[in-house]
Structure formats: C-alpha cells, structure tokens
Amino acid sequence: MVDPRTRVITLSGEVDIVEARQLSAVFSEAVGDTTREVIVDLRDVTFMDSTGLGTILKAHARLRRQGRPMAVVVAPGPVMDLMAMGGLLEQLRVVDSLDGARDAVLA
C-alpha cells in the first residue's frame, strides 16, 4: 500500500512527444503539490521515446532540488531496455513493483 502523501503517476501505452507534453503538465502539478514523494509507474508503457525520458528526468531533477524523492516502476522489456541504454538506471531509482517504489522513496 502506498502512503497517501505519495503521488503515484501511472502511464500506459505509448509515451511520445504528444503525451510527453501532457506528462510535463502532470509533473508540474506533482512538483508543486504537497505530496512528499512521487512514484512514476511505467509498467504498462509499451513505447517511450527520448522526449518522454527527458520529461521524467526533468521532473526528477526538480523534485531532487526540493529534497523530494522519486522512484520509477518499470517492467522488463523495451522501456527498461531504453532506460538502460540511456544510462538512466544509474540516475533514477528504478524498481519493478509499487512495493519496491514505496521502499525506495521512503529509504
């Protein structure tokens, strides 16, 4: 179970330049609200381009400047492979479950 003060952003399908613009607005809201932590659930994302990855990295940087943790939940597959190739597994807290994300943001 995720703490009610934790914001969970769940995405599905394809995240490309069009969806990244909407995602940016969602992240802006999350960064400006009163939640402590943010979890981004990408388990149901089938495709993500560099725009989507950049949007996630930008939100992560903003949250980090505020001292707020963020975790990203990713299933094995193309999105995980893309994140690995881009070196994001070392920059972000990437886990494979919501329970793992909760533990990561509370650590």
N, C-alpha and C positions, 0 to 999 in steps of 0.2 A: 504494500500500500504506500502510495506517495503522500508525503506531507502536504496539507492544504496550502501551505505557504510556498510550495514549489510549483512553478509554472511548467506544464508539460505541453509542448507544441508537437502535434502529431501530423506528419505529412504522408501522402500516398501518391502513387502513380509517378508521373514524370515531373521533375523539377528542372525547368529550363529557364531561359531569360524572362519569359512571361510570368511564370509562377514565382520566380525569384523576386520580382518587383512586389508581388503581394506578400511574400515571405518577409521581405525587408520591412514592410509596414507592421507585420505581426511582431517581428523582433523589436522594432522601435517601441511598440506598446509594452512589450515584456520588459525591455530595458528601463522603461520609465515607470513601471508599476511598483507595487510594494512587496512583491514576492522576493524571497531570498535567493532561491536557486532556479535555474532553468534547465529543463531536460528537453532535448530535441529527439523525437522518435522517428527514425527513418526506416524502420523495419519493413514498411510497405511501399517504399520508394523503389521503382523499377529502373529508373534512369535519372541521373543528375549530371548536369554539365558544369563547367567551371564557374558559371555565374551563380549557381546555387551554392557551390562550395565557398565561393567568395563571400556570399551573403552570410553564411554560417560563421566564417572566420571573422568577419567584421563584427557580428553580434558578440562573439566570444571575446574579442578584444575590448569592446565597450563594457561588457559585464566584468571582465577582469580588472579594468581600471576602477570599477566601482567596488571591487573586492567581493564580487558575487560569482560563485562557481556555476559552470555549465557542463553538462555531460551530453554525449550524443549516443543514441542507441542505434546500432546498425547490424543487420543480419549479414551472414556470409553471402557473397555474391558480387554483382557488378559495382554497387555503390561502395562496398567495403574495399574492393579492388582499386577503385578510383581514388579513394582516400589514402590507401597505402601507397599508390604510385605518386601521389602528390605530397607525401610526407606528412599528412595530417594526423596520422596515428600517434605521432610524437608530439604534436602541438595541442591536440584536443584530448579530453577524457572520452575515449571511445569504448563502449561496452556493448554486450549483446542482449541485455534484458533491462526492463524497467527497474527490477530489484537491484541489478548491478549499477544502474544510473543513480538510483537513490543513495546507494552506499558511496558512490564516487563523489557526489555533490555534498554529502554530509561528512566526508573524511577530512 
